Amino acid sequence: MRWALVKVCLAVTAMVVVAFAVPLGLVVKELARDRAFADAERQAAAIGPALAITTERGRLQRAVASTQAGGDGRMAVHLPDVPGDRGSGYDLGKSRAGKGQVATARRLGRASVSGVPGGYALLQPTALSTGRVAVVEVYVPRAVVTSGVTTSWLVLAGVGLALVVGAVATADRLGTRLVRPAERLAGAAHDLGRGELGVRVPEDGPAELRSAAAAFNAMADRVVQLLAGERELAADLSHRLRTPLTVLRLNAASLGEGPAADQTRAAVAQLEREVDQIIRTARQQKSHTPSGCDASEVIRERMDFWSALAEDEDRTVRLAGVDRTVRVPVGRPELAAALDALLGNVFRHTPEGTALAVDVHDGGAASNAVIVLVSDAGPGIADPDAALRRGHGDGGPGSTGLGLDIVRRVAESTGGDLRIGRSVLGGTEVRIWLSLNGGGPARGGERRRGRKKTRKRAGTAPG
């Protein structure tokens, strides 16, 4: 917008300057020409009284020398022949005009200007006392005709340039006043999108932008209120779970000894910790940026938890890529919750005896990403897009559809994404793409290129 205003102002000002400067420059040139020839006519008229009195050479020479043009050698007098005495006429002073030009001026009986080498010659017919017509010639150099024209044109050009520069500077200032509020509004919108809920926009600038800023601030206040209400609701709902959890904990304590009882008590304890974490997170007013964790360690720990159930259901479990440290910018609880959601879906929606696998592919600094693949040999997901929609509930009876949404939000918190496809085992493959950029959404083109490189390096099928 700013550059557009500057271009419009530049074009308009340039047209105005040209429209006025060009005709004014031509007028200046004509005025200089008229001034030069008017002075020459005055010089020629000054010798007229002497010609009316006498035609004697000596007296005419003194009269010519007394004028400015005659003193500079720029005046000549052409006297005609006496009737019946051919050759009695003579020329006084240095003549630059041709005889034909002088004869034409005498015949026409009016002043005329003729071009001569180096300038112009003003030929002024003057009547003598004898009734004959003499011609007074005044030479006007070309430098005199154009005297001051170049300077005037330079002044006009300077004034026009100053007008253009001033107009552009003024347009730039006006454009800045318009653009800065818009830039602040756009920046505030980006900050709000990144989760900075305290950002607000000063309500200044043009009326339209002030109105937009006021609407943005009202929207931001409303978003804060809605999020606060949502946090309070999540905290209240989570707090309501404490009573049934207490009952479960007491019942688990009465189960006695044994692997099943220990696993039940451990599950209840973990459930209590998760509920407490949900309540603390919901009560927080500011977002928390996790420091990261070792994905391999979290996957090994969660697979140890699920291995007992896999053994009971005669499922084959394969782990790959967890034998070395793989750091990801995701908190340990968030990654564990995402893995539990995926593994829980496998156990819940595939028949007993269905094999499953968890693979970790670390692309390193080249791809700047880590891929976690959870695969199974089950029937697969008929509509992956529907399964990714929050709360769709396509997983069958008892499914809310929020498990995959938890995984998706974990991936997108790093700038990655979540994909569902067909696995090499024949069932579903859920791919978690975790970007190592340290948060913030990566550009789609770069992420796609990174996927291709990592997929090629890991040797996995596209999901």
Secondary structure as the mmCIF struct_conf table of DSSP 4:
data_model
#
loop_
_struct_conf.conf_type_id
_struct_conf.id
_struct_conf.beg_label_comp_id
_struct_conf.beg_label_asym_id
_struct_conf.beg_label_seq_id
_struct_conf.end_label_comp_id
_struct_conf.end_label_asym_id
_struct_conf.end_label_seq_id
HELX_RH_AL_P HELX_RH_AL_P1 ARG A 2 ALA A 46
TURN_TY1_P TURN_TY1_P1 ILE A 47 ILE A 47
HELX_RH_AL_P HELX_RH_AL_P2 GLY A 48 ILE A 53
HELX_RH_AL_P HELX_RH_AL_P3 ARG A 57 ALA A 65
TURN_TY1_P TURN_TY1_P2 SER A 66 SER A 66
BEND BEND1 THR A 67 THR A 67
HELX_RH_AL_P HELX_RH_AL_P4 GLN A 68 GLY A 71
TURN_TY1_P TURN_TY1_P3 ASP A 72 GLY A 73
STRN STRN1 MET A 75 HIS A 78
HELX_LH_PP_P HELX_LH_PP_P1 LEU A 79 ASP A 81
STRN STRN2 VAL A 82 VAL A 82
TURN_TY1_P TURN_TY1_P4 PRO A 83 GLY A 84
STRN STRN3 ASP A 85 ASP A 85
TURN_TY1_P TURN_TY1_P5 ARG A 86 GLY A 87
STRN STRN4 ASP A 91 LEU A 92
BEND BEND2 GLY A 93 GLY A 93
BEND BEND3 ALA A 97 ALA A 97
HELX_RH_AL_P HELX_RH_AL_P5 LYS A 99 LEU A 108
TURN_TY1_P TURN_TY1_P6 GLY A 109 GLY A 109
BEND BEND4 ARG A 110 ARG A 110
STRN STRN5 SER A 112 VAL A 116
TURN_TY1_P TURN_TY1_P7 PRO A 117 GLY A 118
STRN STRN6 GLY A 119 ALA A 127
TURN_TY1_P TURN_TY1_P8 SER A 129 THR A 130
BEND BEND5 GLY A 131 GLY A 131
STRN STRN7 VAL A 133 PRO A 141
HELX_RH_AL_P HELX_RH_AL_P6 ARG A 142 VAL A 145
TURN_TY1_P TURN_TY1_P9 THR A 146 GLY A 148
HELX_RH_AL_P HELX_RH_AL_P7 VAL A 149 GLY A 193
TURN_TY1_P TURN_TY1_P10 ARG A 194 GLY A 195
TURN_TY1_P TURN_TY1_P11 LEU A 197 GLY A 198
BEND BEND6 GLY A 205 PRO A 206
HELX_RH_AL_P HELX_RH_AL_P8 ALA A 207 ARG A 240
TURN_TY1_P TURN_TY1_P12 LEU A 241 LEU A 241
HELX_RH_AL_P HELX_RH_AL_P9 ARG A 242 ALA A 253
TURN_TY1_P TURN_TY1_P13 SER A 254 LEU A 255
BEND BEND7 GLU A 257 GLY A 258
HELX_RH_AL_P HELX_RH_AL_P10 PRO A 259 ARG A 283
BEND BEND8 GLN A 285 LYS A 286
STRN STRN8 CYS A 293 ASP A 294
HELX_RH_AL_P HELX_RH_AL_P11 ALA A 295 ASP A 312
TURN_TY1_P TURN_TY1_P14 GLU A 313 ASP A 314
STRN STRN9 VAL A 317 ALA A 320
BEND BEND9 GLY A 321 GLY A 321
BEND BEND10 ASP A 323 ARG A 324
STRN STRN10 ARG A 327 VAL A 328
BEND BEND11 PRO A 329 VAL A 330
HELX_RH_AL_P HELX_RH_AL_P12 ARG A 332 HIS A 349
BEND BEND12 THR A 350 THR A 350
TURN_TY1_P TURN_TY1_P15 GLU A 352 GLY A 353
STRN STRN11 LEU A 356 ASP A 362
HELX_RH_AL_P HELX_RH_AL_P13 GLY A 364 SER A 367
TURN_TY1_P TURN_TY1_P16 ASN A 368 ASN A 368
STRN STRN12 ALA A 369 ASP A 376
BEND BEND13 GLY A 378 GLY A 378
BEND BEND14 ALA A 382 ALA A 382
HELX_RH_AL_P HELX_RH_AL_P14 PRO A 384 LEU A 388
BEND BEND15 ARG A 389 ARG A 389
TURN_TY1_P TURN_TY1_P17 ARG A 390 GLY A 391
TURN_TY1_P TURN_TY1_P18 ASP A 394 GLY A 395
TURN_TY1_P TURN_TY1_P19 PRO A 397 GLY A 398
BEND BEND16 GLY A 401 GLY A 401
HELX_RH_AL_P HELX_RH_AL_P15 GLY A 403 GLU A 412
TURN_TY1_P TURN_TY1_P20 SER A 413 GLY A 415
STRN STRN13 ASP A 417 ARG A 422
TURN_TY1_P TURN_TY1_P21 VAL A 424 LEU A 425
BEND BEND17 GLY A 426 GLY A 427
STRN STRN14 THR A 428 SER A 435
BEND BEND18 ASN A 437 GLY A 440
HELX_LH_PP_P HELX_LH_PP_P2 PRO A 441 ARG A 443
HELX_RH_AL_P HELX_RH_AL_P16 GLY A 444 ALA A 458
TURN_TY1_P TURN_TY1_P22 GLY A 459 GLY A 459
HELX_LH_PP_P HELX_LH_PP_P3 THR A 460 PRO A 462
#
